[in-house]
C-alpha cells in the first residue's frame, strides 16, 4: 500500500540538506490526506555573559538576571565552608560594583 504525505517545503529542504526534522503526522479531516507538521524549535541565541570567574563558582549576567553560583566541598567543615562562600560572595559583589561603575562611564 502506498500513502502520500504532504510535507512543507521548508521541512523537505532540511531533509535534503541531511538534517533531522522533528514533527507529527496526522490525517487531515477535510481532505483525508496524511499531513506532516514540523515542530517549531526555537534555539536559544543569547548566552549568559561571565562577569567574574570565582574560586568556587561564577557570577554571570543574562538579559534579565544576575546569576551567582558557588559550590564548596562539605569535607571542609561548616566554618571553612562559611568563610569560603562569604569570600566568594564579597568578591562577586566587588566585581558587580566595578561593572556598574564601568557601565556609567
Helices and strands as residue ranges (DSSP letters): E 5-6, H 9-16, E 23-27, E 34-38, E 49-53, E 57-61, E 66-70, G 74-76, H 78-104
